[in-house]
Amino acid sequence: MDITIQPGRLNGTVRIIPSKSQAHRLLICAAFADKETEIICPETNEDISATADCLNALGAQIRRTDNGYCVTPAHTIPEIATLNCKESGSTLRFMLPIVGALGVDTTFHLSGRLPDRPLSPLKEEMERMGCTISIPQRGLLRCTGKLKVGSYQIDGSVSSQFISGLLFALVLINKECTLTVTGKVESRPYIDLTMNALQMFGANICGNRISPSLPLTSPEKLTVEGDWSNAAFFYAANALGSSIQIENLREDSAQGDRICKEILSTLGPMNVDATDIPDLVPILSVAASAKFGGRFTGIGRLRLKESDRIASTVAMLRAFGIEAEADENTLTVHSGHFSSCTVQSENDHRIAMASAIAATVADGPVTILNAQCVSKSYPAFWDVYKQLGGNYEQHIR
């Protein structure tokens, strides 16, 4: 599906959808708790559904309700399982250590760019500690064996998801283990989200020591907080002249992306270290271009997202007529005028949504190709965009 947008500011009220990051984590904890948990999560998406489906394949019973999920814990773990992660990097990187801890012979199905996204050094550490991980063919990953009790160590500079995955796994091992993280830790707030979720369910973690705490204790009912990553698109729209009232966010959230509100209030050029907030780079670059330009550092890992998100962000900006250039770890964008254009989303939800916000101030129609990719994180995005006054036409190919 392609979408052609007519320029115009957005107005109205938007209730921010539940945090994809927190939903993954709460579903996982609930799947290994002592009793049923109700998780309030009115909106879902492809990534959250992938995690729920994988947990069901491991013996949990996760049922979608009108208001979220009802999770019955996994009491019987299968010996063999097939898990479809679709395009969700979070799902794969969380579930891989989990099946290792459970000792389940597992075949993972991976779609899109997920087979190309890195698993080192997680793979090597899991193999050192008892698992065997192989690639039978492209799009498939197999994990056999079982993680043993002991001292785990991982470099934190590649992905915080590796650390989160190991935290889940070591809790499930249910013997005293340690986890030492070396190097510069990327996206630390996401590790905090994992720790918060585990502690909500009574996990016994002190420093780098994980002590026996199974079964996890269900809080019985939890609400997934609003997603600051997606809120950033609407804050950016306001910075470009729209008037949107934004609801359902926690100002005290552990989500690192909540800094978007502060960044987007800057009056001068943006100078942003994106080490802990890589998902914000596409939309912040749009806002920077419409104002005084900006420089984003700590962006190297963006090449490993749903698209090469450095290249796709630069291509998006250039399509609009904005000057932008990037090296391995820095993106520089210049202020400019947004022109009518066609943007290739590269099947990346954040590029598609950033382009839609840029289109509000373009000098003519903007066509976004493969606009349906927003379903990965925000299936209702185009409906909400229209409710806020966005004027567009869909073209089905």
C-alpha positions as CSV (number, residue, x, y, z in Angstrom):
1,M,0.0,0.0,0.0
2,D,1.2,3.5,-0.9
3,I,-0.2,6.7,0.5
4,T,-0.2,10.2,-1.0
5,I,-0.5,13.0,1.6
6,Q,-1.6,16.5,1.0
7,P,0.3,19.0,3.2
8,G,-1.4,20.4,6.2
9,R,-1.0,20.8,10.0
10,L,-2.6,18.2,12.3
11,N,-5.0,19.2,15.1
12,G,-6.8,17.3,17.9
13,T,-6.1,14.8,20.7
14,V,-4.2,11.6,20.5
15,R,-4.0,8.9,23.1
16,I,-0.6,7.3,22.9
17,I,-0.6,3.5,22.3
18,P,0.8,1.1,24.8
19,S,4.6,0.7,24.9
20,K,5.8,-2.1,22.7
21,S,8.9,-2.5,24.8
22,Q,7.1,-2.8,28.1
23,A,4.4,-5.1,26.6
24,H,7.1,-7.7,25.4
25,R,8.6,-7.8,28.9
26,L,5.3,-8.1,30.9
27,L,4.1,-10.9,28.6
28,I,7.3,-12.8,29.1
29,C,7.2,-12.4,32.9
30,A,3.5,-13.3,33.1
31,A,4.1,-16.5,31.0
32,F,6.3,-17.9,33.8
33,A,4.5,-16.6,36.8
34,D,2.6,-18.5,39.5
35,K,-0.9,-17.6,38.4
36,E,-2.9,-15.8,35.7
37,T,-2.1,-12.2,34.9
38,E,-4.4,-9.6,33.2
39,I,-2.3,-7.2,31.1
40,I,-4.2,-4.0,30.0
41,C,-2.9,-3.3,26.5
42,P,-5.8,-2.1,24.3
43,E,-3.7,-1.7,21.1
44,T,-1.3,-4.3,19.9
45,N,1.0,-4.7,16.9
46,E,2.9,-7.3,14.9
47,D,5.9,-7.4,17.2
48,I,3.9,-7.8,20.4
49,S,1.8,-10.5,18.7
50,A,5.0,-12.3,17.7
51,T,6.1,-12.5,21.3
52,A,2.7,-13.7,22.5
53,D,2.6,-16.4,19.8
54,C,6.1,-17.6,20.8
55,L,5.2,-17.8,24.5
56,N,2.1,-19.8,23.5
57,A,4.3,-22.3,21.6
58,L,6.3,-22.7,24.9
59,G,3.2,-23.7,26.8
60,A,1.7,-20.5,28.0
61,Q,-1.9,-19.6,27.1
62,I,-2.1,-16.0,26.1
63,R,-5.6,-14.9,25.0
64,R,-6.3,-11.6,23.4
65,T,-9.2,-9.7,25.1
66,D,-11.1,-6.5,24.3
67,N,-8.7,-4.6,26.7
68,G,-5.4,-6.5,26.4
69,Y,-4.2,-10.0,27.2
70,C,-5.1,-12.7,29.7
71,V,-2.0,-14.8,30.4
72,T,-2.1,-18.3,31.9
73,P,1.4,-19.3,32.8
74,A,3.3,-22.2,31.1
75,H,3.1,-25.1,33.5
76,T,4.3,-27.8,31.0
77,I,7.2,-26.9,28.8
78,P,7.5,-28.7,25.5
79,E,10.7,-30.6,24.5
80,I,10.5,-29.3,21.0
81,A,9.1,-26.0,19.7
82,T,8.8,-23.9,16.6
83,L,8.8,-20.1,17.2
84,N,7.9,-17.6,14.6
85,C,9.5,-14.3,15.4
86,K,8.4,-12.6,12.1
87,E,10.5,-9.4,11.9
88,S,10.8,-8.7,15.6
89,G,14.3,-8.4,16.8
90,S,13.1,-8.0,20.4
91,T,11.2,-11.3,20.2
92,L,14.2,-13.2,18.8
93,R,16.7,-11.8,21.2
94,F,14.5,-12.4,24.2
95,M,13.2,-15.8,23.3
96,L,16.6,-17.3,22.2
97,P,18.1,-17.2,25.7
98,I,14.7,-18.2,27.2
99,V,14.5,-21.5,25.2
100,G,18.2,-22.0,26.1
101,A,17.3,-21.8,29.8
102,L,14.3,-24.1,29.4
103,G,16.3,-26.6,27.3
104,V,13.8,-26.6,24.5
105,D,15.0,-27.9,21.1
106,T,13.7,-24.8,19.1
107,T,13.5,-23.8,15.5
108,F,13.0,-20.1,15.0
109,H,11.4,-18.6,11.8
110,L,12.8,-15.2,10.9
111,S,11.4,-12.8,8.3
112,G,12.4,-9.5,6.6
113,R,15.8,-8.3,7.6
114,L,15.8,-10.2,10.9
115,P,18.1,-13.0,9.6
116,D,20.7,-10.4,8.9
117,R,20.6,-8.7,12.2
118,P,23.4,-9.6,14.6
119,L,23.3,-12.3,17.3
120,S,26.9,-12.0,18.4
121,P,28.1,-11.9,21.1
122,L,24.9,-13.5,22.6
123,K,25.3,-16.6,20.4
124,E,28.9,-17.2,21.5
125,E,28.0,-16.8,25.2
126,M,25.1,-19.1,25.0
127,E,27.3,-21.7,23.3
128,R,30.0,-21.3,25.9
129,M,27.3,-22.0,28.5
130,G,25.8,-25.1,27.0
131,C,23.7,-24.4,23.9
132,T,24.3,-25.1,20.2
133,I,23.0,-22.5,17.8
134,S,22.9,-23.2,14.1
135,I,21.4,-21.8,10.8
136,P,19.9,-24.7,8.8
137,Q,19.0,-22.2,6.0
138,R,18.2,-18.6,5.6
139,G,15.3,-17.5,7.7
140,L,15.7,-20.4,10.1
141,L,17.7,-20.6,13.4
142,R,18.0,-23.6,15.6
143,C,18.9,-23.7,19.3
144,T,19.5,-27.0,21.1
145,G,21.0,-27.9,24.5
146,K,20.5,-26.1,27.8
147,L,22.1,-23.2,29.6
148,K,24.0,-24.2,32.7
149,V,24.3,-22.5,36.1
150,G,27.3,-20.2,36.3
151,S,28.8,-16.8,35.6
152,Y,27.7,-15.1,32.4
153,Q,29.5,-12.3,30.7
154,I,28.5,-10.2,27.7
155,D,29.6,-7.1,25.8
156,G,27.0,-4.4,26.2
157,S,28.0,-2.3,23.1
158,V,26.0,-4.2,20.5
159,S,22.4,-4.5,21.8
160,S,20.7,-4.1,25.2
161,Q,18.3,-6.8,24.0
162,F,21.1,-9.4,24.5
163,I,21.4,-8.3,28.1
164,S,17.6,-8.4,28.6
165,G,17.4,-11.8,27.1
166,L,20.0,-13.2,29.4
167,L,18.3,-11.6,32.4
168,F,15.1,-13.5,31.5
169,A,17.1,-16.7,31.0
170,L,19.0,-16.6,34.2
171,V,15.8,-16.0,36.2
172,L,14.4,-19.1,34.6
173,I,17.4,-21.2,35.3
174,N,16.3,-20.7,39.0
175,K,19.8,-21.3,40.4
176,E,22.2,-18.6,41.6
177,C,24.0,-17.1,38.5
178,T,25.8,-13.9,37.8
179,L,25.7,-11.6,34.7
180,T,28.6,-9.2,34.1
181,V,28.2,-6.6,31.3
182,T,31.4,-5.3,29.8
183,G,32.1,-2.4,27.4
184,K,30.0,0.6,26.8
185,V,26.3,-0.3,27.3
186,E,24.0,0.8,24.5
187,S,20.3,1.7,25.2
188,R,20.6,1.3,29.0
189,P,17.0,2.5,29.6
190,Y,15.8,-0.7,27.9
191,I,17.7,-2.8,30.4
192,D,16.0,-0.8,33.2
193,L,12.6,-1.6,31.6
194,T,13.5,-5.3,31.8
195,M,14.7,-5.1,35.4
196,N,11.5,-3.2,36.3
197,A,9.3,-5.8,34.7
198,L,11.1,-8.7,36.4
199,Q,11.0,-6.9,39.8
200,M,7.2,-6.3,39.4
201,F,7.0,-10.1,39.3
202,G,9.2,-10.7,42.3
203,A,12.5,-11.7,40.6
204,N,15.4,-11.8,43.0
205,I,18.1,-9.7,41.3
206,C,20.7,-7.8,43.3
207,G,23.6,-6.1,41.4
208,N,24.8,-8.7,38.9
209,R,23.6,-11.6,41.0
210,I,20.4,-13.5,40.0
211,S,19.1,-15.7,42.8
212,P,16.3,-18.3,42.7
213,S,12.9,-16.7,42.6
214,L,10.6,-19.0,40.5
215,P,7.8,-19.2,40.2
216,L,7.6,-15.4,39.5
217,T,4.7,-13.8,41.5
218,S,1.9,-12.4,39.3
219,P,0.6,-8.9,40.3
220,E,-2.6,-10.2,38.8
221,K,-3.4,-7.0,36.8
222,L,-1.0,-4.6,35.1
223,T,-1.4,-1.8,32.6
224,V,1.1,-1.2,29.9
225,E,2.2,2.4,29.9
226,G,2.1,4.7,26.9
227,D,4.9,4.5,24.3
228,W,7.3,7.5,24.2
229,S,8.9,6.2,21.0
230,N,5.6,6.7,19.1
231,A,4.7,9.8,21.0
232,A,7.8,11.4,19.5
233,F,6.1,11.6,16.1
234,F,3.3,13.8,17.5
235,Y,5.7,16.0,19.6
236,A,7.6,16.5,16.4
237,A,4.5,17.4,14.5
238,N,3.8,20.1,17.1
239,A,7.4,21.4,16.7
240,L,6.5,21.8,13.0
241,G,3.4,23.8,13.7
242,S,0.7,21.2,14.4
243,S,-1.5,21.5,17.5
244,I,-1.9,18.0,19.0
245,Q,-2.8,17.3,22.6
246,I,-0.9,14.2,23.7
247,E,-2.3,11.8,26.4
248,N,-1.5,8.6,28.1
249,L,2.2,9.1,28.9
250,R,4.1,8.7,32.2
251,E,6.5,11.6,32.8
252,D,8.5,9.3,35.2
253,S,8.7,6.4,32.7
254,A,11.9,4.4,32.5
255,Q,11.7,4.6,28.7
256,G,14.7,6.5,27.5
257,D,12.7,8.0,24.6
258,R,10.8,10.2,26.9
259,I,13.6,12.7,26.4
260,C,12.1,13.4,23.0
261,K,9.8,16.1,24.6
262,E,12.8,18.0,26.0
263,I,14.9,17.6,22.8
264,L,12.0,18.9,20.6
265,S,11.6,22.0,22.7
266,T,15.2,23.1,21.8
267,L,15.4,26.5,20.2
268,G,18.7,26.0,18.4
269,P,20.4,23.3,16.4
270,M,20.0,19.8,17.8
271,N,23.1,18.1,19.1
272,V,22.0,14.7,20.2
273,D,23.9,11.6,21.5
274,A,21.5,8.9,20.3
275,T,23.3,6.0,22.0
276,D,20.4,5.4,24.3
277,I,17.6,6.6,22.0
278,P,18.4,5.2,18.5
279,D,14.7,4.8,17.5
280,L,14.2,8.6,17.7
281,V,16.8,9.5,15.1
282,P,14.5,9.5,12.0
283,I,11.8,11.7,13.5
284,L,14.3,14.0,15.3
285,S,16.2,14.5,12.1
286,V,12.9,15.7,10.4
287,A,12.3,18.2,13.2
288,A,15.9,19.4,13.1
289,S,15.7,19.9,9.3
290,A,12.6,22.0,9.6
291,K,14.2,24.2,12.2
292,F,18.0,24.8,12.6
293,G,19.6,21.6,11.5
294,G,21.3,19.1,13.8
295,R,24.0,16.5,14.5
296,F,23.3,13.0,15.8
297,T,26.1,10.9,17.2
298,G,26.1,7.3,18.6
299,I,24.1,6.1,15.6
300,G,26.2,3.1,14.4
301,R,23.6,0.4,15.4
302,L,21.0,2.0,13.3
303,R,22.4,0.2,10.3
304,L,21.1,-3.0,11.9
305,K,17.4,-2.1,12.3
306,E,14.4,-2.9,10.0
307,S,16.3,-1.1,7.4
308,D,19.8,0.4,7.3
309,R,18.2,3.2,9.2
310,I,21.1,5.6,8.7
311,A,20.9,5.2,4.9
312,S,17.1,5.2,4.8
313,T,17.0,8.4,7.0
314,V,19.4,10.2,4.8
315,A,17.5,9.0,1.7
316,M,14.2,10.2,3.2
317,L,15.6,13.6,4.0
318,R,17.2,14.0,0.5
319,A,13.9,13.0,-1.1
320,F,12.4,16.0,0.6
321,G,15.2,18.2,-0.7
322,I,17.0,18.4,2.7
323,E,20.8,18.2,2.8
324,A,22.0,15.3,5.0
325,E,25.1,13.2,5.2
326,A,26.4,10.5,7.5
327,D,29.5,8.5,8.4
328,E,29.8,5.4,10.5
329,N,28.6,7.0,13.7
330,T,27.4,10.6,12.9
331,L,24.4,12.0,11.0
332,T,24.4,15.7,10.1
333,V,21.2,17.3,8.8
334,H,20.8,20.8,7.5
335,S,17.8,23.1,7.8
336,G,15.8,23.5,4.7
337,H,12.5,23.5,2.9
338,F,10.5,20.3,2.5
339,S,9.6,19.7,-1.2
340,S,6.9,17.5,-2.7
341,C,8.3,14.1,-3.3
342,T,8.1,10.3,-3.2
343,V,9.7,8.5,-0.3
344,Q,10.6,4.8,-0.2
345,S,9.9,3.6,3.3
346,E,12.3,0.7,2.9
347,N,9.6,-1.3,4.8
348,D,10.7,0.5,8.0
349,H,7.8,1.7,10.2
350,R,9.8,4.6,11.7
351,I,10.8,5.9,8.3
352,A,7.2,5.8,7.1
353,M,5.9,7.6,10.1
354,A,8.7,10.2,10.1
355,S,7.9,10.9,6.4
356,A,4.2,11.4,7.3
357,I,5.1,14.1,9.8
358,A,7.5,15.8,7.3
359,A,4.7,15.8,4.8
360,T,2.6,18.1,7.0
361,V,5.0,21.0,6.0
362,A,5.9,20.0,2.5
363,D,5.2,22.4,-0.4
364,G,3.1,19.8,-2.3
365,P,1.9,16.1,-2.2
366,V,4.1,13.5,-0.6
367,T,3.8,9.8,-1.6
368,I,5.1,7.2,0.9
369,L,5.7,3.7,-0.7
370,N,4.9,0.6,1.3
371,A,3.2,2.6,3.9
372,Q,1.6,-0.5,5.5
373,C,4.9,-1.2,7.2
374,V,3.6,1.0,10.2
375,S,1.8,-2.2,11.3
376,K,5.0,-3.4,12.9
377,S,4.6,-1.0,15.8
378,Y,1.5,1.1,15.2
379,P,-1.2,-0.5,13.0
380,A,-3.7,2.4,13.6
381,F,-1.2,5.1,12.7
382,W,-2.9,6.1,9.4
383,D,-6.4,6.1,11.0
384,V,-5.1,8.4,13.8
385,Y,-3.3,10.6,11.2
386,K,-6.7,11.0,9.4
387,Q,-8.5,11.7,12.7
388,L,-6.1,14.5,13.3
389,G,-6.9,16.1,10.0
390,G,-4.3,14.4,7.8
391,N,-5.4,14.4,4.2
392,Y,-4.3,11.4,2.2
393,E,-5.3,8.8,-0.4
394,Q,-4.4,5.1,-0.4
395,H,-3.1,3.3,-3.4
396,I,-3.2,-0.5,-3.4
397,R,-0.6,-2.2,-5.6
